[in-house]
């Protein structure tokens, strides 16, 4: 029988991991039609290049909380927004990634549901509302 990690340990592990690493993370967008998997590296993704694009640092992460319904720890990031600064394109964005600048490695990547998201007019943007999950 597999051991069950208790709630307090899940929350501590998630908070400790974020405290140790999140300051080194940057969020970015990618523009190639690619579905990431566990072997994905940054070179598999074509990083966005639209006017106004720049990777965004992690602003803040809420302390982990336990979701009793799904039996998992969750940490919510402050929203991250990417905005097109000049008309042009269209620029098709397929997903986002998190890159660790110190470890020089991809942390995670995800394709947008219903990708792509198209940016064409000044002010068009993508807002990421992300929740990090640690199952028990």
N, C-alpha and C positions, 0 to 999 in steps of 0.2 A: 504494500500500500504506500502511495506517495505521501510525503509530508505536506502539510498545508502551511504556507507562510502566513503568520498572523498579521492583522491589520496594521498595528503599530510599526512592525518591521517593514512592511511594504511602503508606508508613508515616509519612514526615515530613509529608506534606500532611495526613493525617488527624490526627496529633498536633498539628500547628500550628493547624489549624482548631478542634479541641476546646479547645486552650489559649486561643485568642483569644475563643471564644464561649460555651463550655459554662457558665461561671459565671453567665451571663445567662439561661440556660434554665430553664424550669419545666415539669414534666410535669403533665398534667391528664387528666381523663376526660370523655367526652361521652356524652349520653343520647338523642340522636336517631338514627334509623336512616338513616345517611348513609355512603356509601362515598367517602372522599376521593380526589381526583385532583390533578394538578399545579397546578390553578387554585384549589384550596381555600384559603379564608381563615378566620380564626377565627370570623367572623360566620356561617359555614355550619354551625358546630357549636353545639349546645346544651350548655353546660358543666354538668357534674354539680352537683347541689344537695342531696345526701343529708346527714343529720346526721354531722358529723365530717369531711366532705370539705374539703380544701384542696389547692391545687396544691403539688407537691413539687419542691424544687430538686434539681439534680444534686449528688449527694454526692461521687461519684468516678467516674472513667473510667480503666480500665486502659490502659496504653500499647498502641498499635496493634501487632498481630501479623499476620503474613502467613499466609494459608490457601493452601497449595500445591495442594490438591485443587481448590478453586474459583477460584484465581488472583485473590485479592482481599485487601485490607487489612481488618481487623476490629478494632473497639474495643468492649470490653464495659463497660457501665454497672453500677454497684452496683444491686442490686434496689431497686425503688420499690414501696411498699405503700400502698394506700388502704383504710381500714377504716370500716365503718358503726358509729357510736358509740351508736345508739339503735334499738331495734326500730321497724319502720315499713315503709312502702313497700307493695308491692315497688318497688325502684328498678332499672330496667333500664339497664345500661351497654353501649353499642355499640362504643366504641373509646377510644383514647387519643390525645393530641397532645403536642407539644413547642412551647412558645411562647418566643420571644426577647423578654424584657422591655425590653431597651435598644433594639433595632431595631424593636420593636412589630410583630412579624410572626410568622406561623406558620412553624416550621421543618419539621415533618413531622406527619402524622397517619395513623392506621391503624385500620381496623375489626377487631374481634376475630374470629378464626375461630369460626364457630358462634354469633355474636352473636344475642341479647344475653346478657350475664352478669347474673344477678339477685341483688341484695342485699336481704335482708329482715330478718335477725336480727342483734342486737348481736354484733359480732365478725366478721360476714361481710366478706370483703375481696377485693381484687384485687391480685395481686403481678405487677409487670412485670419481666421479666428480658430486657433489651434488648441487642442487638448492632448497632452502627453499621457499615455495610459501604461500602467504596469499591472499586468494580471496577477492574481494571487496564486 
